[in-house]
Amino acid sequence: MNAPNQKEDQKEILAEVDDLAVNTIRFLSVDAVEKAKSGHPGMPMGAAEYAWILWSRYLKFSVDHPNWPNRDRFVLSAGHGSMLLYSLLHLSGYELSLDEIKHFRQLGSQTPGHPEYGHTQGVEATTGPLGQGFANAVGMAIGAKMMAARFNNDGSLIDHKVWAIVSDGDLMEGVTSEAASIAGHLGLDNLIFIYDDNKISIDGNTDNTFTENVAKRFEAYGWNTQKINGHNRDEIIAAYDSAMLSNGKPVLILAQTQIGFGAPNKQNTSKAHGEPLGAEEALGAKKALGWPQDQLFYVPPKVQAFFKNRNVFLTKEYHTWKNQFDAWKAKHPELAKLWDQYWNKDGSQDLYHSLSKDLPKMPGATRNISAMIQQRVSYSYPSLVAGSADLAGSTKAVMTDSSYVSKTDFRGRNIHFGVREHAMGAITNGMALYGSFIPVSSTFLVFSDYMRPAIRVAALSKIQSIYVFTHDSIFLGEDGPTHQPIEHIPSLRLIPNLHVVRPATSLECLAAWSIALNRKSGPTALILTRQNLPDIQPDASLTADAPKHGGYVFQDSKDEPQLILIATGSELQLAVEAKRMLDGDGILTRVVSMPCLETFLEQTPKYQESVLPLKPVPIVAIEAAQCDLWFKLGRSSMLTLGINRFGASAPMDALSKYFGFTSDQVYKNIKSWYKP
């Protein structure tokens, strides 16, 4: 369905408007940074030429249908050059006014310092931390390949490209190496990256730190590479034409550019990188490039007219695709229903209640229980796909009835990420951003540290991604403190808009998946055990829906409680045993299971009070992790039984006794603290 890159009747218009448009992009960027008194003008000034060629001749999109599934994706991984993207979005006709350009980096504007997905129309990914956008684009390309494999049975519903601009800083970050290796391994020939090779970073020339042969490095990864002068239009066009051809490999175009192009004193210096040019230098650049010196935020009428014509052409492309899509839907109604399920990320409305009637039996490790539920859920949610960092046999987060994605077959629902946690997190973000997948990524909880930047960006971006973290405590045993998480659960809870679920029972594992699948505006982390947990039973009056509230009364006292025990995951059994002993001492004790603190705090005040009464009742929080965060529940009389040091290498039973996580020790600690 790809139409020609450029209509014959556009050629004359392009020849006349090229110089004007390139300088419009440059000086919208310069003027915005000057007005804000902060920003990065140099990259947009140097990249304007090849960015303009891309957006004026190659990039396929529709401003009237911004969510067109077959649009090209464009990612500015070099997010510090955000004014390049904002200038292009404004000129292209997206909902980004010139007033928003003038309010660059100001509170409440649609032009924040780095692009933010969901905040500005046309921004495909939140970029800023270097390398994240690179890996996001790899994830989008995988998503496109997987959708094409599923639906290009009769025509080409999905045949677009994923384009990205990356910088020296992107290529220095380790996540880029991980993601580039995966892209080459999978032969993602729908992926085209333009490397803005200006050889300048904040601290000076990249010769200080970055002298590798980038082309040879990427060729070793399995990429095709091209070197061009990023200011030479003929070379740019030839490179893009070559890159557009499917050849079984992703493409890296190394575009040598001059940062701060046109600035009389700051061109090719780090002074053009991360600070305004200054009024005198900005005027000097305008003079050097023949731009009006007496106007700010100037957009020539011919540039405006070009993009109006360009949008007419792109709208025709969209409608051509839409007509073919409608014909395909009529011919393949069952596939059309499946298509909608993918893009809506829908599943059965009554799935929770139907699955709750036939749950996996315990005792069992919650990683195993979760895996069985994941498999059952996947039948209803075709958009659910899974991958691991070379640990599928341990995390169990696999679609057991499906194959793995490969270079020659993208129909599978599983992905081998290899030992690449950082790239896995950022690539699955890209798959979620693509729009038709709910990605599940899995590794050991202690290695969530390697994924943390990507998890944070997912939460900031409000995208639906699911993380399965197993081996959740010191109780994994002999592998020792390097593999035993201590601070990881509370540190994940500190990330805004991330829900952290640590289940203790089969029903709570189901609730964890329900929370994750129903959270359309943020990621969810499932924290699971390696070791078996016992089959502990709640009060008979408990409803199946209770765990979905995040926190609930698991076992209650016969009268108003005198003491409340809160526990999560593997420690819930200790709270239940301690309650039995405390009840024997005549202390009316309530056990509250709190699999997801964030979900609980979203409940109504009335519900929260029904679980944790406002009147002073001493609380004990039990969790085999750093426990300070439990004090956010705001109780002056509170004891936490956790662990505030690194673990040790020993069998689980020995560790339980050494660190005080047996029912007898928990009971004794509570008794010595509790003063009725």
MIDO-938969 format. One record per residue (C-alpha): x, z negated, y; residue in one letter. Coordinates in steps of 0.2 Angstrom, whole numbers, padded with zeros to 4 digits, always signed. Layout:
N
XZYa ...
END
This chain:
676
+0000+0000+0000m +0015+0001+0012n +0012+0013+0026a +0026+0022+0034p +0036+0010+0045n +0033+0020+0061q +0020+0034+0065k +0027+0050+0073e +0017+0047+0089d +0026+0030+0091q +0044+0037+0092k +0043+0043+0110e +0035+0026+0115i +0049+0017+0106l +0063+0026+0114a +0056+0022+0131e +0052+0004+0128v +0067-0002+0117d +0078-0008+0131d +0064-0016+0141l +0057-0025+0126a +0074-0032+0120v +0077-0039+0138n +0060-0046+0139t +0063-0056+0123i +0080-0062+0130r +0074-0067+0147f +0058-0075+0141l +0069-0086+0131s +0081-0089+0145v +0068-0093+0158d +0059-0105+0146a +0075-0115+0142v +0079-0116+0160e +0062-0122+0165k +0063-0135+0151a +0081-0140+0155k +0084-0140+0136s +0085-0128+0122g +0096-0115+0114h +0096-0098+0124p +0111-0090+0116g +0104-0086+0099m +0088-0077+0105p +0099-0067+0118m +0111-0061+0104g +0097-0058+0091a +0085-0049+0102a +0090-0032+0097e +0088-0033+0078y +0073-0045+0080a +0064-0032+0091w +0068-0018+0079i +0060-0028+0065l +0044-0033+0074w +0042-0016+0082s +0045-0005+0067r +0045-0014+0050y +0036-0031+0050l +0018-0030+0043k +0005-0042+0050f -0012-0043+0059s -0015-0054+0074v -0033-0052+0071d -0031-0057+0052h -0016-0069+0053p -0019-0075+0035n -0019-0058+0027w -0013-0061+0010p -0002-0045+0010n +0006-0048+0027r +0025-0049+0027d +0031-0067+0029r +0044-0070+0043f +0054-0086+0043v +0066-0091+0058l +0077-0102+0047s +0088-0104+0063a +0074-0114+0070g +0084-0120+0086h +0082-0102+0092g +0063-0105+0092s +0061-0096+0109m +0065-0079+0100l +0050-0082+0089l +0039-0088+0102y +0043-0073+0113s +0039-0061+0099l +0023-0070+0094l +0017-0070+0113h +0021-0051+0115l +0013-0047+0098s -0003-0054+0103g -0004-0070+0094y -0014-0085+0101e +0002-0090+0111l -0001-0088+0130s +0012-0086+0143l +0008-0103+0150d +0013-0110+0133e +0030-0101+0134i +0031-0109+0152k +0028-0126+0144h +0042-0124+0131f +0047-0141+0123r +0034-0151+0133q +0022-0164+0126l +0007-0156+0118g +0012-0138+0120s +0012-0125+0106q +0030-0121+0109t +0039-0136+0102p +0058-0137+0101g +0058-0130+0083h +0044-0120+0075p +0030-0130+0067e +0019-0123+0054y +0000-0126+0058g +0004-0130+0076h +0007-0113+0082t -0002-0097+0076q +0010-0085+0067g +0023-0098+0062v +0025-0097+0043e +0036-0112+0041a +0042-0128+0049t +0060-0125+0052t +0074-0136+0061g +0084-0144+0047p +0096-0130+0044l +0094-0122+0027g +0076-0127+0024q +0069-0111+0031g +0081-0101+0020f +0074-0110+0004a +0056-0109+0010n +0058-0090+0011a +0065-0090-0007v +0049-0099-0012g +0038-0087-0003m +0046-0073-0012a +0044-0081-0029i +0026-0084-0024g +0023-0066-0020a +0031-0060-0036k +0020-0072-0046m +0004-0066-0037m +0009-0048-0040a +0012-0051-0058a -0006-0059-0059r -0016-0046-0049f -0007-0030-0047n -0015-0023-0063n -0024-0009-0054d -0015-0005-0038g -0004-0015-0027s -0013-0030-0019l +0003-0039-0016i +0018-0028-0011d +0024-0036+0005h +0042-0042+0010k +0048-0059+0015v +0060-0058+0030w +0070-0072+0037a +0084-0074+0051i +0097-0086+0046v +0112-0093+0056s +0130-0099+0052d +0123-0117+0051g +0110-0112+0038d +0124-0104+0027l +0135-0119+0029m +0121-0131+0022e +0122-0134+0003g +0103-0131+0000v +0106-0113+0005t +0119-0111-0009s +0107-0118-0021e +0092-0107-0015a +0103-0091-0014a +0109-0094-0032s +0091-0095-0038i +0085-0080-0028a +0099-0069-0035g +0096-0076-0053h +0077-0070-0052l +0081-0054-0043g +0070-0056-0028l +0071-0039-0021d +0056-0043-0010n +0067-0054+0000l +0077-0048+0015i +0088-0060+0026f +0097-0056+0042i +0112-0067+0045y +0115-0069+0064d +0134-0069+0062d +0139-0074+0080n +0153-0085+0074k +0148-0099+0086i +0142-0117+0082s +0139-0132+0093i +0157-0138+0091d +0165-0121+0095g +0170-0106+0085n +0165-0106+0066t +0184-0103+0062d +0186-0122+0064n +0176-0124+0048t +0168-0108+0041f +0180-0095+0035t +0173-0090+0019e +0169-0072+0014n +0150-0073+0015v +0147-0056+0009a +0157-0059-0007k +0149-0076-0009r +0131-0068-0009f +0137-0053-0020e +0143-0066-0033a +0125-0074-0032y +0118-0057-0036g +0113-0051-0019w +0115-0034-0010n +0124-0036+0006t +0127-0025+0021q +0137-0027+0037k +0131-0020+0053i +0133-0022+0072n +0118-0032+0077g +0117-0023+0094h +0118-0006+0087n +0100+0001+0084r +0105+0015+0073d +0114+0003+0061e +0100-0009+0062i +0087+0004+0057i +0098+0011+0043a +0101-0007+0036a +0082-0010+0036y +0078+0006+0028d +0090+0003+0014s +0084-0015+0012a +0066-0010+0010m +0070+0000-0006l +0067-0010-0021s +0083-0012-0031n +0082-0028-0041g +0091-0039-0029k +0088-0049-0013p +0097-0042+0002v +0108-0051+0015l +0111-0041+0031i +0126-0048+0040l +0123-0044+0058a +0138-0047+0070q +0131-0052+0086t +0137-0060+0103q +0129-0076+0106i +0122-0077+0124g +0123-0058+0126f +0124-0053+0144g +0129-0070+0151a +0144-0067+0162p +0154-0083+0158n +0145-0090+0142k +0143-0075+0131q +0152-0079+0114n +0155-0097+0118t +0147-0113+0112s +0141-0116+0130k +0127-0103+0126a +0122-0112+0110h +0113-0128+0114g +0110-0130+0132e +0103-0120+0147p +0113-0107+0154l +0111-0114+0172g +0103-0105+0186a +0118-0096+0192e +0123-0090+0174e +0105-0085+0171a +0104-0074+0187l +0121-0067+0182g +0115-0062+0165a +0099-0054+0173k +0110-0044+0185k +0122-0038+0171a +0107-0032+0160l +0098-0024+0175g +0083-0037+0174w +0073-0042+0190p +0082-0057+0197q +0067-0062+0208d +0055-0064+0194q +0053-0077+0180l +0044-0075+0164f +0042-0056+0167y +0034-0045+0154v +0034-0026+0159p +0017-0017+0158p +0025-0004+0146k +0030-0018+0134v +0013-0025+0134q +0006-0008+0131a +0017-0005+0117f +0011-0020+0107f -0007-0016+0110k -0003+0001+0102n +0007-0007+0088r -0008-0019+0084n -0020-0004+0083v -0008+0004+0070f -0006-0013+0061l -0025-0016+0061t -0027+0001+0052k -0015-0005+0039e -0025-0021+0036y -0041-0011+0035h -0033+0001+0023t -0028-0013+0012w -0045-0022+0014k -0054-0007+0008n -0043-0005-0007q -0045-0024-0010f -0064-0023-0009d -0064-0008-0022a -0053-0018-0033w -0065-0034-0032k -0080-0023-0037a -0070-0016-0052k -0063-0032-0058h -0076-0046-0054p -0068-0059-0065e -0051-0056-0058l -0058-0057-0041a -0065-0075-0045k -0048-0080-0051l -0040-0073-0035w -0052-0084-0024d -0047-0099-0035q -0029-0096-0031y -0031-0094-0013w -0043-0108-0011n -0033-0119-0023k -0050-0124-0031d -0054-0133-0047g -0069-0140-0056s -0079-0152-0045q -0083-0164-0059d -0066-0163-0067l -0062-0182-0064y -0077-0188-0072h -0076-0176-0087s -0058-0181-0090l -0061-0200-0088s -0072-0199-0103k -0058-0194-0115d -0041-0201-0108l -0025-0201-0117p -0023-0218-0127k -0011-0231-0122m +0002-0239-0125p +0012-0225-0119g +0024-0220-0105a +0015-0215-0089t +0026-0199-0089r +0018-0194-0106n +0001-0199-0100i +0003-0189-0084s +0009-0174-0093a -0006-0173-0104m -0018-0175-0089i -0008-0162-0080q -0010-0150-0094q -0029-0153-0095r -0030-0152-0076v -0021-0135-0076s -0035-0127-0085y -0046-0129-0070s -0033-0126-0057y -0025-0110-0060p -0015-0111-0044s -0005-0126-0051l +0013-0122-0056v +0027-0133-0062a +0046-0134-0061g +0060-0146-0064s +0078-0149-0060a +0084-0146-0077d +0074-0161-0083l +0058-0154-0090a +0061-0163-0107g +0062-0179-0098s +0049-0178-0084t +0037-0169-0096k +0029-0160-0081a +0027-0144-0090v +0013-0132-0093m +0015-0132-0111t +0004-0117-0115d +0013-0106-0102s +0029-0097-0101s +0043-0098-0088y +0046-0087-0074v +0060-0074-0077s +0068-0060-0068k +0058-0048-0078t +0042-0057-0080d +0033-0068-0066f +0017-0072-0075r +0022-0089-0081g +0017-0105-0073r +0034-0114-0076n +0050-0112-0066i +0068-0117-0071h +0076-0124-0055f +0092-0129-0063g +0101-0144-0057v +0096-0141-0039r +0084-0154-0032e +0087-0150-0014h +0083-0132-0016a +0068-0136-0028m +0060-0146-0015g +0062-0133-0001a +0058-0119-0012i +0042-0127-0018t +0038-0130+0000n +0039-0111+0002g +0027-0108-0013m +0015-0120-0005a +0016-0111+0012l +0014-0095+0004y -0004-0100+0002g -0010-0098-0016s +0000-0111-0026f +0000-0130-0028i +0018-0133-0034p +0023-0147-0045v +0042-0151-0045s +0050-0165-0055s +0065-0175-0057t +0071-0193-0059f +0065-0205-0045l +0083-0209-0040v +0086-0191-0037f +0072-0190-0024s +0086-0194-0012d +0092-0176-0015y +0075-0169-0011m +0071-0181+0004r +0074-0168+0018p +0061-0156+0010a +0049-0170+0006i +0049-0175+0024r +0046-0157+0030v +0032-0155+0018a +0024-0171+0025a +0027-0165+0043l +0020-0148+0038s +0004-0155+0030k +0006-0144+0015i +0000-0148-0003q +0015-0151-0014s +0016-0163-0029i +0032-0172-0034y +0033-0180-0051v +0047-0193-0051f +0050-0202-0068t +0062-0215-0074h +0055-0226-0060d +0064-0243-0061s +0078-0253-0069i +0069-0252-0085f +0075-0235-0089l +0090-0246-0096g +0107-0241-0101e +0110-0227-0089d +0114-0240-0077g +0113-0242-0058p +0117-0224-0053t +0101-0219-0061h +0090-0235-0058q +0080-0233-0042p +0078-0249-0031i +0075-0243-0013e +0067-0227-0018h +0048-0231-0019i +0048-0241-0002p +0058-0227+0006s +0046-0214+0001l +0032-0224+0007r +0040-0224+0024l +0037-0206+0026i +0022-0202+0036p +0008-0192+0027n +0016-0194+0010l +0005-0203-0003h +0015-0212-0016v +0006-0216-0032v +0013-0227-0046r +0000-0229-0060p -0001-0242-0074a -0015-0235-0085t -0022-0219-0091s -0036-0220-0079l -0024-0223-0065e -0014-0208-0070c -0030-0197-0069l -0033-0205-0052a -0015-0200-0047a -0019-0182-0051w -0036-0183-0042s -0027-0190-0026i -0014-0176-0027a -0026-0162-0030l -0038-0167-0017n -0025-0170-0003r -0025-0153+0005k -0016-0159+0020s -0001-0167+0013g +0011-0170-0002p +0009-0183-0015t +0023-0191-0026a +0019-0198-0043l +0030-0212-0049i +0030-0213-0068l +0039-0223-0081t +0050-0218-0095r +0046-0234-0105q +0030-0237-0114n +0017-0248-0105l +0004-0258-0115p -0015-0255-0115d -0020-0268-0103i -0039-0269-0099q -0048-0271-0083p -0064-0281-0080d -0078-0273-0090a -0088-0270-0073s -0074-0259-0067l -0080-0241-0062t -0070-0226-0066a -0069-0221-0048d -0061-0238-0043a -0042-0232-0045p -0046-0217-0033k -0047-0229-0019h -0028-0233-0020g -0030-0251-0023g -0044-0261-0032y -0048-0277-0041v -0042-0275-0059f -0046-0292-0065q -0056-0305-0054d -0058-0324-0054s -0074-0332-0059k -0076-0338-0041d -0068-0335-0024e -0049-0332-0028p -0037-0345-0023q -0022-0333-0026l -0021-0314-0027i -0008-0305-0037l -0004-0287-0032i +0006-0276-0043a +0009-0257-0047t +0015-0247-0062g +0024-0256-0075s +0022-0273-0066e +0003-0273-0068l +0005-0281-0085q +0016-0295-0078l +0002-0299-0066a -0011-0299-0079v -0001-0311-0090e +0003-0322-0075a -0016-0323-0071k -0020-0329-0089r -0007-0343-0087m -0012-0347-0069l -0031-0347-0074d -0026-0360-0088g -0019-0371-0074d -0036-0370-0065g -0029-0358-0051i -0043-0345-0048l -0032-0329-0048t -0037-0311-0044r -0026-0296-0050v -0026-0281-0038v -0019-0265-0044s -0012-0255-0030m -0006-0238-0037p -0007-0230-0020c -0005-0241-0004l -0007-0226+0008e -0024-0221+0000t -0029-0239+0000f -0026-0241+0019l -0036-0226+0022e -0052-0234+0015q -0065-0243+0026t -0061-0260+0033p -0076-0266+0023k -0068-0260+0007y -0051-0266+0010q -0058-0284+0014e -0068-0283-0003s -0051-0281-0012v -0040-0292+0000l -0051-0305+0009p -0047-0308+0027l -0048-0326+0025k -0031-0334+0021p -0028-0332+0003v -0009-0332-0003p -0003-0316-0010i +0010-0312-0022v +0017-0294-0023a +0026-0289-0039i +0036-0273-0040e +0052-0269-0048a +0059-0262-0032a +0064-0267-0014q +0048-0276-0009c +0049-0279+0010d +0036-0266+0014l +0022-0276+0006w +0022-0287+0021f +0013-0273+0030k -0002-0280+0023l +0000-0294+0036g -0001-0310+0026r +0008-0325+0033s +0008-0333+0015s +0016-0320+0004m +0028-0320-0010l +0037-0304-0016t +0044-0303-0033l +0055-0288-0033g +0074-0283-0033i +0085-0282-0019n +0102-0277-0027r +0107-0263-0038f +0103-0263-0057g +0115-0264-0072a +0118-0255-0088s +0110-0263-0102a +0094-0262-0114p +0078-0264-0105m +0073-0281-0113d +0090-0288-0107a +0087-0281-0089l +0069-0288-0089s +0076-0306-0092k +0091-0304-0081y +0081-0299-0066f +0066-0310-0069g +0053-0298-0074f +0045-0306-0089t +0028-0314-0089s +0035-0332-0091d +0048-0329-0076q +0035-0322-0065v +0023-0336-0069y +0036-0349-0065k +0041-0341-0049n +0023-0341-0043i +0020-0359-0048k +0036-0365-0039s +0030-0356-0023w +0011-0359-0023y +0005-0374-0014k -0014-0376-0015p 
END
